[in-house]
Amino acid sequence: MIELIDLTFAYSGHPPLFDRFCLRVGKGEAWAIIGPSGCGKSTLLYLLAGLKRPSKGRVLIAGESIHRPRPRTGLILQDHGLLPWATVGQNARLGLAIRRLYGPDGRHAPVDSEVEPQDADRQIDYWLQWLGIEGLRNKYPSQLSRGQRQRTAIARTLVLKPDLLLMDEPFSALDAPIRIELQSVMAGFHRQSQLTSITVTHDIEEAVFMGRKVLVLHDGCNRDTEVVDNDLAGRSDERNSPAFHQRCEDLHRLLERRP
């Protein structure tokens, strides 16, 4: 699904965050990316999203070299990005409305993305109900809790039926109970859909819960790929188990060690 080939990236006037960095992500896999602040976690996600371009090397998704945002990639950010003057229902419809404006041109929308209005209504109804916010359809973002705003942002993305879901610290601003609930919601969605997903997080427990594979990044220039296989992802019954805590401790040690 994803292949990074000799990826090199640096911000102007700064040393590189990545140098000849290589990575493969299989279709349907759930990954988490973890590392200290400033190590390149979000930058790597934006390179995958086509919002940034590598200095050298290539980013391939489904065999396509990425030079701009890709229509089938969904991106969920920490700050929700909701239109304040639009209701929950209208915000959930936003991506479909933009696709309808451009048409299935293969650039702004997939070539098979044309949706009839009644089908769009059914898709929006389904995701609002699935995420437990159908009763908030006519509310505005200012009337919602943070968790409800994030559920609306998730609905807006999933309505578009992405084949790759990129999430940049999507739950970090939420209180612990709501954060854990939404982690479980998204883990359940991954089990049902087998969507390829990558979650950037600074929270080790979240990384263990969300990623079947955990990519560990470090301060300085990342050259080698350090990946931890994790069979505890998505298992709510294991969150308090010795194995879960041991996996978290293992990641702590990896983060503290300079490669």
C-alpha positions as CSV (number, residue, x, y, z in Angstrom):
1,M,0.0,0.0,0.0
2,I,2.7,2.5,1.1
3,E,6.4,2.5,0.1
4,L,8.9,5.1,1.1
5,I,12.1,4.8,-1.0
6,D,15.2,6.6,0.2
7,L,13.1,9.5,1.6
8,T,15.1,12.6,2.5
9,F,13.4,15.7,4.0
10,A,14.7,18.8,5.7
11,Y,13.1,22.2,6.6
12,S,14.9,25.1,5.1
13,G,17.9,26.1,7.3
14,H,17.6,23.0,9.5
15,P,19.4,19.6,9.4
16,P,17.4,16.7,7.8
17,L,14.7,14.9,9.8
18,F,14.9,11.9,7.4
19,D,17.9,10.8,5.3
20,R,17.4,7.9,2.8
21,F,14.6,6.6,5.0
22,C,12.7,3.5,3.8
23,L,9.4,2.0,4.9
24,R,6.8,-0.4,3.7
25,V,3.2,-0.5,5.0
26,G,0.9,-3.3,3.8
27,K,-2.7,-2.9,2.7
28,G,-5.1,-3.2,5.6
29,E,-2.4,-2.7,8.3
30,A,-2.8,-0.4,11.3
31,W,0.3,1.5,12.3
32,A,1.2,4.0,15.0
33,I,4.1,6.5,14.8
34,I,5.7,7.6,18.1
35,G,8.6,9.7,19.1
36,P,9.6,12.9,20.9
37,S,8.4,16.3,19.9
38,G,10.1,17.6,16.8
39,C,11.4,14.3,15.6
40,G,9.3,14.3,12.4
41,K,6.2,12.3,13.2
42,S,3.7,14.9,11.8
43,T,6.1,15.7,9.0
44,L,6.1,12.1,7.9
45,L,2.3,12.0,7.9
46,Y,2.1,15.2,5.8
47,L,4.6,13.6,3.3
48,L,2.2,10.6,3.1
49,A,-0.7,13.0,2.7
50,G,1.0,14.9,-0.2
51,L,1.0,18.1,1.8
52,K,4.8,18.2,1.8
53,R,7.3,16.9,-0.7
54,P,10.5,15.1,0.0
55,S,13.8,16.7,-0.8
56,K,14.9,13.4,-2.3
57,G,13.4,10.0,-2.7
58,R,9.9,8.9,-3.4
59,V,6.6,8.3,-1.6
60,L,4.4,5.6,-3.3
61,I,0.8,4.8,-2.3
62,A,-0.9,2.0,-4.2
63,G,1.9,2.2,-6.7
64,E,1.3,5.9,-7.4
65,S,4.1,8.4,-6.8
66,I,2.7,11.1,-4.5
67,H,3.3,14.8,-5.4
68,R,0.0,16.3,-4.2
69,P,-2.9,15.3,-1.9
70,R,-4.5,12.1,-3.0
71,P,-8.3,11.8,-3.3
72,R,-8.6,8.4,-1.6
73,T,-6.5,9.5,1.4
74,G,-8.4,10.6,4.5
75,L,-6.7,13.0,7.0
76,I,-7.9,13.6,10.6
77,L,-6.3,16.3,12.6
78,Q,-6.2,17.3,16.2
79,D,-8.0,20.6,15.8
80,H,-11.1,19.1,14.0
81,G,-11.1,21.7,11.2
82,L,-14.9,22.1,11.3
83,L,-16.7,25.0,9.7
84,P,-18.0,27.0,12.6
85,W,-21.1,28.3,10.6
86,A,-22.1,24.8,9.5
87,T,-24.0,22.2,11.5
88,V,-22.8,18.7,12.3
89,G,-24.7,17.4,9.3
90,Q,-23.4,20.0,7.0
91,N,-19.8,19.5,8.2
92,A,-20.2,15.8,7.6
93,R,-21.4,16.5,4.1
94,L,-18.5,18.9,3.3
95,G,-16.2,16.4,1.5
96,L,-19.0,15.0,-0.6
97,A,-20.1,18.5,-1.6
98,I,-16.6,19.4,-2.7
99,R,-16.4,16.2,-4.7
100,R,-19.7,16.9,-6.3
101,L,-18.4,20.4,-7.3
102,Y,-15.4,19.1,-9.1
103,G,-16.9,15.8,-10.3
104,P,-15.0,12.5,-10.5
105,D,-12.0,13.9,-12.3
106,G,-9.4,11.6,-10.6
107,R,-7.6,14.7,-9.3
108,H,-9.9,16.2,-6.7
109,A,-12.1,13.1,-6.4
110,P,-11.7,9.5,-7.4
111,V,-13.1,8.6,-10.8
112,D,-15.7,6.3,-9.2
113,S,-16.7,8.7,-6.5
114,E,-20.0,10.1,-8.0
115,V,-22.7,9.8,-5.4
116,E,-26.4,10.4,-5.8
117,P,-27.9,12.8,-3.2
118,Q,-30.0,10.1,-1.6
119,D,-27.0,7.8,-1.3
120,A,-25.0,10.7,0.2
121,D,-27.8,11.1,2.8
122,R,-27.7,7.5,3.6
123,Q,-23.9,7.5,4.1
124,I,-24.1,10.6,6.3
125,D,-26.9,9.0,8.4
126,Y,-24.9,5.8,8.8
127,W,-21.7,7.4,10.0
128,L,-23.5,9.9,12.4
129,Q,-25.4,7.0,13.9
130,W,-22.3,4.8,14.0
131,L,-20.4,7.5,15.8
132,G,-23.2,8.2,18.2
133,I,-23.9,11.8,17.1
134,E,-27.0,11.5,15.0
135,G,-28.9,13.5,17.6
136,L,-26.5,16.4,17.2
137,R,-27.1,16.8,13.4
138,N,-28.5,20.3,13.7
139,K,-26.0,21.5,16.3
140,Y,-23.1,23.9,15.5
141,P,-19.5,23.2,16.6
142,S,-19.7,25.8,19.3
143,Q,-22.5,23.8,20.9
144,L,-20.5,20.6,21.0
145,S,-17.9,19.1,23.4
146,R,-14.4,18.4,22.1
147,G,-15.2,14.7,21.8
148,Q,-18.4,15.5,19.7
149,R,-16.4,17.8,17.5
150,Q,-13.8,15.1,16.9
151,R,-16.5,12.5,16.1
152,T,-17.9,15.0,13.5
153,A,-14.5,15.3,11.9
154,I,-14.2,11.6,11.8
155,A,-17.6,11.2,10.2
156,R,-16.7,13.8,7.6
157,T,-13.6,11.7,6.6
158,L,-15.2,8.3,6.7
159,V,-18.2,9.4,4.6
160,L,-15.6,9.7,1.7
161,K,-14.7,6.0,1.9
162,P,-10.9,6.4,2.0
163,D,-8.6,3.5,1.5
164,L,-5.9,5.1,3.6
165,L,-6.6,6.9,6.9
166,L,-4.0,9.3,8.4
167,M,-4.5,10.6,11.9
168,D,-2.3,13.3,13.5
169,E,-2.7,13.1,17.3
170,P,-6.5,13.0,16.8
171,F,-7.4,12.4,20.5
172,S,-4.6,14.3,22.4
173,A,-6.9,17.2,23.3
174,L,-9.6,15.0,24.8
175,D,-10.1,14.0,28.4
176,A,-8.9,10.4,29.2
177,P,-12.3,8.7,29.2
178,I,-13.4,10.2,25.9
179,R,-10.0,9.6,24.4
180,I,-10.1,5.9,25.3
181,E,-13.7,5.6,24.0
182,L,-12.7,7.1,20.6
183,Q,-9.6,4.9,20.4
184,S,-11.9,1.9,20.8
185,V,-14.3,3.3,18.2
186,M,-11.5,3.7,15.6
187,A,-10.0,0.3,16.5
188,G,-13.4,-1.3,16.0
189,F,-13.7,0.5,12.7
190,H,-10.4,-0.9,11.5
191,R,-11.4,-4.4,12.4
192,Q,-14.5,-4.1,10.4
193,S,-13.1,-2.3,7.4
194,Q,-9.5,-3.5,7.1
195,L,-8.7,0.1,6.1
196,T,-5.0,1.0,6.1
197,S,-4.4,3.4,8.9
198,I,-1.5,5.4,10.4
199,T,-1.9,7.2,13.7
200,V,0.7,9.7,14.9
201,T,0.8,10.1,18.7
202,H,3.0,11.1,21.6
203,D,1.1,8.8,23.9
204,I,2.8,5.4,24.3
205,E,-0.4,3.6,25.5
206,E,-2.3,5.0,22.5
207,A,0.4,3.7,20.2
208,V,0.2,0.2,21.7
209,F,-3.6,0.3,21.4
210,M,-3.9,1.7,17.9
211,G,-0.9,0.2,16.0
212,R,-0.4,-3.5,15.1
213,K,3.0,-2.1,14.1
214,V,4.6,0.8,15.9
215,L,7.2,3.0,14.1
216,V,9.6,4.6,16.6
217,L,11.3,7.9,15.5
218,H,14.1,9.6,17.4
219,D,15.5,13.1,17.7
220,G,18.0,14.1,15.1
221,C,18.1,12.5,11.6
222,N,16.1,9.3,11.2
223,R,17.9,6.9,8.8
224,D,17.1,3.4,10.0
225,T,13.6,2.0,10.3
226,E,12.7,0.8,13.8
227,V,9.4,-1.0,13.9
228,V,7.9,-2.9,16.8
229,D,5.3,-5.7,16.0
230,N,2.4,-5.4,18.4
231,D,-0.3,-8.1,18.8
232,L,-2.1,-6.2,21.6
233,A,-3.5,-3.5,19.3
234,G,-7.3,-2.9,19.5
235,R,-7.8,-5.3,22.4
236,S,-9.7,-3.4,25.1
237,D,-9.5,-6.4,27.4
238,E,-5.7,-6.2,27.5
239,R,-5.3,-2.5,28.4
240,N,-4.7,-3.3,32.1
241,S,-2.8,-6.6,31.5
242,P,0.8,-7.2,32.4
243,A,1.6,-7.8,28.7
244,F,0.2,-4.4,27.7
245,H,2.2,-2.6,30.4
246,Q,5.3,-4.5,29.4
247,R,4.8,-3.5,25.8
248,C,4.5,0.2,26.9
249,E,7.7,-0.2,29.0
250,D,9.5,-1.7,26.0
251,L,8.6,1.4,23.9
252,H,9.7,3.7,26.7
253,R,13.1,2.1,26.6
254,L,13.3,2.4,22.8
255,L,12.4,6.1,23.0
256,E,15.1,6.7,25.6
257,R,17.8,5.0,23.6
258,R,19.5,6.9,20.8
259,P,20.0,4.7,17.8
